[in-house]
Amino acid sequence: MSRFWSPLVNGLTPYVPGEQPKLDNLVKLNTNEHPFGPSPRVLDAIRAETSANLRLYPDPNGDALKHVLATRFGVAADQVFVGNGSDEVLAHVFLGLLSHERPIRFPDITYSFYPVYCGLYRIPFETRPLDPAFRIDPVDYLDADTERAGGIIFANPNAPTGCFMPLADVERIVAGNPDCVVVVDEAYVDFGGQSAIGLVDRYPNLLVVHTFSKSRSLAGLRVGYAIGQRELIEALERVKNSFNSYPLDRLALAGAAASVDDEAYFLDSCKRVIAIREDLVARMSELGFDVLPSAANFVFARHPAHQGAALARALRERAVIVRHFAKPRIDAFLRITVGTEAQCEALLDALRDILGR
Ligand SMILES: *Cc1c(COP(=O)(O)O)cnc(C)c1O
């Protein structure tokens, strides 16, 4: 609290990002970064852009990047919005498309930035509980008898559970709410989900949000995008041009476009992560962990004989960092990013040590 702060700022509860440790020797499995670096073509493109041209502003519209994304997804370039990480895209979505009188709706357990944006933009919201298996029940978003939602947002695959909702259920939610925007945050879709982008031409109320941070191994570059019909994209452009006209710098625009151009590297590196995940799930299950089915680059797991916070602490003492959320219903769980084979080996060694096996 400060008398110099605005009433809004005094009332905020900001998002707390996962730790970015200053030590190099830790096995870092806490923020869902990709374990393998980006395509070498991305680094070449960034190097080529590193010149005296940095004195010039970047393209405020990111047209070249929008063009490659539009081509890849079979949509028009004006159906693509690009921003400084999908967090920024989501911020504009909350302000421009979800801020209405009626409460917006999202699961009780999902990306914890959503309620933070609601606080920042004073958007009323209500949550719907995940089912006992930690899945989103589409019926919770279809109730015609209660008051209609002002908007709906969920992550698919969901975070931090990793659980994936079939596309048919996503479509039921979108089709059942024609008067509000339904946002599908597909940050992890490339690790085993099914994208809803193929539905945008049929549903004017559907917006799909993606990021380069996870599957494209570019968390440090800060690039995200949204795909939807023109009317929705135009709202985001209006917000963006009322906030920061140049959200993506020259290096980010060049690197992101090069990443989309190297489809083979992208597909192969995601496949490698999926294979490591499947092995990790099997071996954690052997250690007695209850692991939720994951379609993401992380696993969400609990051990019946150990508390989540204590396990996270014990792992940290062994130089392995994972994410623990001290929240109702998921307090027993750890969210563990799928690392390299060697990192997963280190994690399993530490777990065996802690569990005495
Ligand atoms: C990581 C993540 C984001 C944010 O990604 P950035 O593009 O790095 O801002 C958004 N949504 C979900 C569900 C995420 O896990």
The ligand as a MOL file (V3000), in Angstrom:
LIG
                    3D

  0  0  0     0  0            999 V3000
M  V30 BEGIN CTAB
M  V30 COUNTS 15 15 0 0 0
M  V30 BEGIN ATOM
M  V30 1 C 3.4550 -19.8960 -20.9280 0
M  V30 2 C 2.0130 -19.5870 -21.0990 0
M  V30 3 C 1.5800 -18.3730 -21.6380 0
M  V30 4 C 2.4960 -17.2080 -21.8560 0
M  V30 5 O 3.3900 -17.3390 -22.8330 0
M  V30 6 P 4.3170 -16.1480 -23.3170 0
M  V30 7 O 4.1030 -16.1620 -24.7810 0
M  V30 8 O 5.6870 -16.5370 -22.9160 0
M  V30 9 O 3.8650 -14.8660 -22.6930 0
M  V30 10 C 0.2350 -18.1920 -21.8610 0
M  V30 11 N -0.6570 -19.1310 -21.5390 0
M  V30 12 C -0.2930 -20.2880 -20.9830 0
M  V30 13 C -1.3280 -21.2880 -20.6260 0
M  V30 14 C 1.0500 -20.5390 -20.7360 0
M  V30 15 O 1.4210 -21.6680 -20.1310 0
M  V30 END ATOM
M  V30 BEGIN BOND
M  V30 1 1 1 2
M  V30 2 1 2 3
M  V30 3 2 2 14
M  V30 4 1 3 4
M  V30 5 2 3 10
M  V30 6 1 4 5
M  V30 7 1 5 6
M  V30 8 2 6 7
M  V30 9 1 6 8
M  V30 10 1 6 9
M  V30 11 1 10 11
M  V30 12 2 11 12
M  V30 13 1 12 13
M  V30 14 1 12 14
M  V30 15 1 14 15
M  V30 END BOND
M  V30 END CTAB
M  END
